[in-house]
Amino acid sequence: MNHEIDVQIAKAQTALAETRFTTYWLDSLGSVADEPALKQDAQCDLLVVGGGFCGLWAALQAREQDPERSVVLIEAHSVANGASGRPAAIMSTSVMHGIDNTERIFPNDVAELERLGRENMDSFRDTLERYSIDCDLEWGGEMKVSVGDQGLDTVEEDYQLYIKYGHDAVKLDKEAVQAEIHSPIFHGGTWSKQRCGTVHPGKLVRGLKRAALTAGVRIYENTPMLSNSQTADGIDIDTPTATISARKVLLATNAWAAGHRHISRRVAAVRDRIVVTEPLSDEQMQKIGWHNRQGIYDTRTQLNYMRLTADNRILFGGRLDYFYGNDTDPALDKTAQPFIRLVQSFYRTFPQLADEIRFAYAWSGPIGLTTRMAVHYQKYHDGNMVFAGGYSGFGVTASKFGARVGLAILDEQDIPETRMQFAKTLPNYIPPEPFRWIGAKITMYALDTLDEKGGWRKLWVAMVCRHTFILLCYR
Ligand SMILES: Cc1cc2nc3c(=O)[nH]c(=O)nc-3n(C[C@H](O)[C@H](O)[C@H](O)COP(=O)(O)OP(=O)(O)OC[C@H]3O[C@@H](n4cnc5c(N)ncnc54)[C@H](O)[C@@H]3O)c2cc1C
């Protein structure tokens, strides 16, 4: 047994020997010139801090709602430096991290949140068409698959939820799921077919940047917010070279939790990892099926998710980790070692490719995780500065919705969404260091071993799910 594992590890090391430890999405697009950094003091009605999906959607929608409003966006590095340049980019209709998570956190609002999710996805699609953003959209649906028989109950529960809330979903038995995707470990699945699929997040984020510029947003890259302070008519934001005086500020700084020292009390920067293969040949594609090109996640506690890229690479993700002090750029993740177990999971999932596949890319990205695993809003400076974030692993399309509601909160608009629990209440505290690190490490270990060993791990993960600690077991 040990010998077998050693052989597998050696195989994984070889498959990672020529890997680029950077995001495929941006690397393969080539570089584009950054917008210039801010050099002089500036004024605006709205300042957005952070150039990921949430910040770009906020800036664009703010101008669309009121073309007279002056909007500035600053980004510490280049746009898409954070999670938005690095996701699997499986698109879901849910704005609260899946229907199962919505039931867990807001059981009384599921129907309305699902309706808002559908509306969000339709307006997401409209916006891309309006600005001619070509980003390899594929509407193959999202599919949850059971690994072995253990996850069949979860798949059934998911199916019932999809049907209850009006989704076009089908349940697949072992034969049917393996006909869709040829993995011997999948024993069943639920496939939701409408308003979900996959997108190229690099093309999407760059398209949104262009759209925001076209709509009149002033964007300054390589312009970090260093500090902020309340003034008589708004907020002053200091950057290394200049000060911006803004009437209102939307903080879209996700896992960085930048903007106020209290934000990170509720937001942990967790890493999630991805590997991407070389493009598959036609023969290799035949070996895996996957003609409908769904975005897929499995039911394991330490789950894996996977999708195809437009040029038929397999993107395979899902080994969570946490680095002390909410570290958003761990050096370890630019080496092969932390990706070996992910590659081993790939081999278990697609044994027919194990001897012939190389990984062209591997990277990790910062997930802004909260105990609710969904967007929330923290208000500072008498409500004139709002943090909007914490999408966890479901933010590619949910961020359009999250940004829209964030703007409404900032503008004190009385709309149905701002009266709902998700907008009015906060997720629980996450303990500070060193307890955060210790708790995260125990949780990661429990997640890794729960499916095989059960025991205390079940109780620990259940406690984490129910109470104040970081929650990692749903996606
Ligand atoms: C590995 C991985 C896989 C994922 N898979 C999926 C998926 O399949 N489907 C899905 O829907 N979601 C997925 N997600 C989640 C999704 O990517 C995020 O929810 C989403 O990108 C969050 O966008 P954001 O704008 O809130 O944050 P980010 O994209 O992280 O943007 C925050 C930005 O703020 C900037 N910033 C920070 N501090 C400052 C400062 N002081 N001054 C100025 N700028 C600052 C950062 O540089 C960064 O660019 C995944 C995430 C990861 C990491």
The ligand as an SDF file (V2000), in Angstrom:
LIG
                    3D

 53 58  0  0  0  0  0  0  0  0999 V2000
   -9.5310   28.7890   -6.1980 C   0  0  0  0  0  0  0  0  0  0  0  0
  -10.8730   29.4620   -6.2570 C   0  0  0  0  0  0  0  0  0  0  0  0
  -11.9300   28.8440   -6.9220 C   0  0  0  0  0  0  0  0  0  0  0  0
  -13.1720   29.4880   -7.0110 C   0  0  0  0  0  0  0  0  0  0  0  0
  -14.1590   28.9140   -7.7660 N   0  0  0  0  0  0  0  0  0  0  0  0
  -15.3510   29.5720   -7.9500 C   0  0  0  0  0  0  0  0  0  0  0  0
  -16.3480   29.0350   -8.7990 C   0  0  0  0  0  0  0  0  0  0  0  0
  -16.1760   27.9990   -9.4290 O   0  0  0  0  0  0  0  0  0  0  0  0
  -17.5240   29.7170   -8.9080 N   0  0  0  0  0  0  0  0  0  0  0  0
  -17.7550   30.8960   -8.2460 C   0  0  0  0  0  0  0  0  0  0  0  0
  -18.8330   31.4900   -8.3890 O   0  0  0  0  0  0  0  0  0  0  0  0
  -16.7960   31.4310   -7.4340 N   0  0  0  0  0  0  0  0  0  0  0  0
  -15.6080   30.8090   -7.2780 C   0  0  0  0  0  0  0  0  0  0  0  0
  -14.6370   31.3360   -6.4760 N   0  0  0  0  0  0  0  0  0  0  0  0
  -14.9510   32.5590   -5.7080 C   0  0  0  0  0  0  0  0  0  0  0  0
  -14.8640   33.8350   -6.5390 C   0  0  0  0  0  0  0  0  0  0  0  0
  -13.6710   33.8390   -7.2890 O   0  0  0  0  0  0  0  0  0  0  0  0
  -14.8760   35.0350   -5.5860 C   0  0  0  0  0  0  0  0  0  0  0  0
  -16.0150   34.9530   -4.7520 O   0  0  0  0  0  0  0  0  0  0  0  0
  -14.9150   36.3690   -6.2940 C   0  0  0  0  0  0  0  0  0  0  0  0
  -13.9060   36.4500   -7.2760 O   0  0  0  0  0  0  0  0  0  0  0  0
  -14.7330   37.4730   -5.2560 C   0  0  0  0  0  0  0  0  0  0  0  0
  -14.5950   38.7070   -5.9130 O   0  0  0  0  0  0  0  0  0  0  0  0
  -14.1960   39.9820   -5.0550 P   0  0  0  0  0  0  0  0  0  0  0  0
  -14.1800   41.1230   -5.9920 O   0  0  0  0  0  0  0  0  0  0  0  0
  -15.0670   40.0560   -3.8410 O   0  0  0  0  0  0  0  0  0  0  0  0
  -12.7310   39.6810   -4.5040 O   0  0  0  0  0  0  0  0  0  0  0  0
  -11.2860   39.6670   -5.2140 P   0  0  0  0  0  0  0  0  0  0  0  0
  -11.3440   39.2310   -6.6040 O   0  0  0  0  0  0  0  0  0  0  0  0
  -10.3800   38.9110   -4.3010 O   0  0  0  0  0  0  0  0  0  0  0  0
  -10.8800   41.2000   -5.2430 O   0  0  0  0  0  0  0  0  0  0  0  0
  -10.4170   41.9250   -4.1200 C   0  0  0  0  0  0  0  0  0  0  0  0
   -9.4290   42.9300   -4.6470 C   0  0  0  0  0  0  0  0  0  0  0  0
   -9.1410   43.9010   -3.6330 O   0  0  0  0  0  0  0  0  0  0  0  0
   -7.8090   44.3180   -3.8230 C   0  0  0  0  0  0  0  0  0  0  0  0
   -7.3400   44.9890   -2.6080 N   0  0  0  0  0  0  0  0  0  0  0  0
   -7.1180   44.4090   -1.4030 C   0  0  0  0  0  0  0  0  0  0  0  0
   -6.6800   45.3260   -0.5320 N   0  0  0  0  0  0  0  0  0  0  0  0
   -6.6470   46.5150   -1.1850 C   0  0  0  0  0  0  0  0  0  0  0  0
   -6.2670   47.8410   -0.8100 C   0  0  0  0  0  0  0  0  0  0  0  0
   -5.8340   48.1210    0.4300 N   0  0  0  0  0  0  0  0  0  0  0  0
   -6.3380   48.8290   -1.7420 N   0  0  0  0  0  0  0  0  0  0  0  0
   -6.7770   48.5590   -3.0030 C   0  0  0  0  0  0  0  0  0  0  0  0
   -7.1300   47.3190   -3.4130 N   0  0  0  0  0  0  0  0  0  0  0  0
   -7.0750   46.3030   -2.5060 C   0  0  0  0  0  0  0  0  0  0  0  0
   -7.0700   43.0280   -4.1420 C   0  0  0  0  0  0  0  0  0  0  0  0
   -5.8200   43.2520   -4.7660 O   0  0  0  0  0  0  0  0  0  0  0  0
   -8.0820   42.3170   -5.0430 C   0  0  0  0  0  0  0  0  0  0  0  0
   -7.8340   42.5450   -6.4100 O   0  0  0  0  0  0  0  0  0  0  0  0
  -13.3750   30.7470   -6.3680 C   0  0  0  0  0  0  0  0  0  0  0  0
  -12.3260   31.3530   -5.6960 C   0  0  0  0  0  0  0  0  0  0  0  0
  -11.0810   30.7300   -5.6450 C   0  0  0  0  0  0  0  0  0  0  0  0
   -9.9480   31.4270   -4.9440 C   0  0  0  0  0  0  0  0  0  0  0  0
  1  2  1  0
  2  3  1  0
  2 52  2  0
  3  4  2  0
  4  5  1  0
  4 50  1  0
  5  6  2  0
  6  7  1  0
  6 13  1  0
  7  8  2  0
  7  9  1  0
  9 10  1  0
 10 11  2  0
 10 12  1  0
 12 13  2  0
 13 14  1  0
 14 15  1  0
 14 50  1  0
 15 16  1  0
 16 17  1  0
 16 18  1  0
 18 19  1  0
 18 20  1  0
 20 21  1  0
 20 22  1  0
 22 23  1  0
 23 24  1  0
 24 25  2  0
 24 26  1  0
 24 27  1  0
 27 28  1  0
 28 29  2  0
 28 30  1  0
 28 31  1  0
 31 32  1  0
 32 33  1  0
 33 34  1  0
 33 48  1  0
 34 35  1  0
 35 36  1  0
 35 46  1  0
 36 37  1  0
 36 45  1  0
 37 38  2  0
 38 39  1  0
 39 40  1  0
 39 45  2  0
 40 41  1  0
 40 42  2  0
 42 43  1  0
 43 44  2  0
 44 45  1  0
 46 47  1  0
 46 48  1  0
 48 49  1  0
 50 51  2  0
 51 52  1  0
 52 53  1  0
M  END
$$$$
